[in-house]
């Protein structure tokens, strides 16, 4: 199991989607998500077929947060050219965790 960490504080459990199959699936088919999902590589996401609102953090290759948005179901996100990874979590998670643009995140095993 992996952990999403900011400033040595564990924010959530983290599922890493880094294969074609796991990236394609993302959170599809889930009725909710425990923790967060890291999709890499990715510069855009969609919520087509997702049944709940998501917080989405677009991150660069070093996992620095470039932008944070909330997406409703059945939407296509605008690509972020500098984004190389995307973190998805249930709506409200990033506010609760204090995640915002400019933050440096990391993945720990």
N, C-alpha and C positions, 0 to 999 in steps of 0.2 A: 504494500500500500504506500502511496505517496502522499505528501502533505504540501499544501500551499502555505508559504511563509512570507511574512513581511517584517523586517526589522527584528528578526529572531523570535517573532511571535507566530505561532501556528494559527492560521485563519480557518482552515478547513481540510478535510480529506480531499484528495485529488485523484481523479481518473485521468490518465494520459491517453489521448487518442492520436497515435502517430503512425498508423498504418492506413492504407487506402480504405480498408473496410471499416476500421474504427472511426476514422475521420468522417466518412460518409454517414455513418449512423449518428454520431454525436449524442444528442439526448432524445432522438426519435424513439418512440415507443415507450418512453418513460412517462409515468403520470406525475412524477416529481423527481428531484435530484437531491441526493444527500451530498453536501459539500459542493465541489465544482468539477468541471471537465476542462482540461487543457487540450486544445486542438492545434496540432502543428504538423506541417506548416499550414498557415491560413492567413489570408488578408481580408476575408469577408466571411460572413455566415448567413444562414437563413433560418427561419423558424417555421417553414412550411411543414405541416404535419405535427408540430410541437403543440401540446395541449395547455401550456401555461406560459406566462411571461418570463423572460430571461433578462438578467443583467449580463452584459457582454463587455469584456475588457479587451481592447485591441492592444497588443504588446509588440515591441520590437524583438529582435533576435536575442537580446539579453534579458528579456522579460520585464522591461521597463514599460509601464502603462502609458500608452499614447492617447487613448480616448476611452471613455466609459459611457455606454448607452443602455437603455432598457428597450427591449424589443417585444412587441405583442406577437401572438401566434400568427402564422401565415404571412410573414413579412420577409423581404429580402434586404439585408443590410448593405449599406453603402461601403464599397471597398475602401480600405485605408492603405494607401500605397506603401508606407513604411512598415506596416504590420507584417509580422512573420509568424505570430502565434495569437490565438484567441482563447480567452477563458470565459466559460459560460457558467452561470450559477442562477439559482432561483431569484426572482425579482426581490430587491431589498437587501440581498446579501452584501453587496459592495458597500452600501451605506452603513450597514451594521458593522462591517469589518473595517470601515474607514478607507476603502480603496478608492483612489482617484488618480487622474492623469498626473504623470510625473513620478508615481510611486515605483520603487524597485521591488519586484517580487522574486521569489525563488521556489524551486521544487526540491523537496528533501525526501529521501527514501526512508 
